[in-house]
Amino acid sequence: MQAICRTLGLAPAGPPTRGEEAHARTAAALRASEERYSSLVSNLPVGVYRSMPDGRIIEANDSAAELLGFENAAALQAVNASDLYVRTQRAHRGAR
């Protein structure tokens, strides 16, 4: 009930329950972990990117962009990862 009151911007009926406190601690720990991961990837001196199976780049750092000849990570994310690979005759026929 207290969570609903907080969501609606109403004054809670009492102190937070243990479950609400645990949820708040978990949410804070998740935010801190996400910030550490983001900082690590952003500051790595090596290029890192993640893409979806369809080739859409969902995350990249500036080092990857520079390595691949893009101005910044946002510019790299605007292209499809499959366009970054060299296609050879052998690849088109299938590797043997």
N, C-alpha and C positions, 0 to 999 in steps of 0.2 A: 504494500500500500504506500509506503514512504517513497519508493522509487517512482511510483505513478505521480505522487504529489510533486516530486522534484522535476519530473519530466514536464508536467503541466505548469511549472513555475509557482506552485502553491507551497505554503509553509508546511513542512512535514509535521506529522502528529507527535513525533518524539525523536530520540536519538536513532542513528542508523542501526540496523540489525547487524549481527555478525556476518550474515550472508552478503549484505550490501557493502560492508567494510572489506570483506574478502574480494568481492567483485572490483571494488575501487583499487585495491592493492594490485590485483591481477592486471587491470587496465593500465595502471601506471607503469608496471613492469614491462608490459607489452610496448607501450609508447617509448620507454627508455631503450628497449632492445631494438626497436625499429630505427630510432635515432642513431644508435651506435652502428648498425648495419649500413645505414645511408651514409654516414660520415666515413666509414671505412671504404666503401665502394667509391665514393666521390674523391677521396684523397689518395687512392692507390696510384702508384706511378706506372701501372700496367693497364692496358685496355681491357675493360670488362663490359659485356652487354648480355642481356637475356632476351630471348625471342620466343614467340609462340610457334607452334608447329606450322602455322600458315605463313611464317616469316616476319610477322609484325614484331618490331623491336619494342619491348615494353620497358626496358631500363638500359641505360648506358652511362658510362662516365666520360668526362672530357678527354681522358687519355685515349680511350677507344676512338673517339671522334677524331682526335688529332692523328692517330696512327692510320686511320682510314681516309684521311684527307677532308674531313668535315670541319666546319667552323666551331661547332660545339655539340654537346650531347643531344640537344633538341633537334639540330639539323640531321644528326644520324638517325634519330628516332623517326624521322619523317620518311625514311626509305625502308624498303623491304629487305630483310637480311639475305634472302636468296639472290638479290641483285649484287651482293658484295662478293660472291664467289665466282671464280673463273670457271667457265664451262669449256671443257675440251672435247674433242672428237671422241676420245675413249670414254669419257663420262657419259656421253649421249648414247653410245653403243652398249654401255654397261661394262663394268670392270671385269677383267678376266684373271 
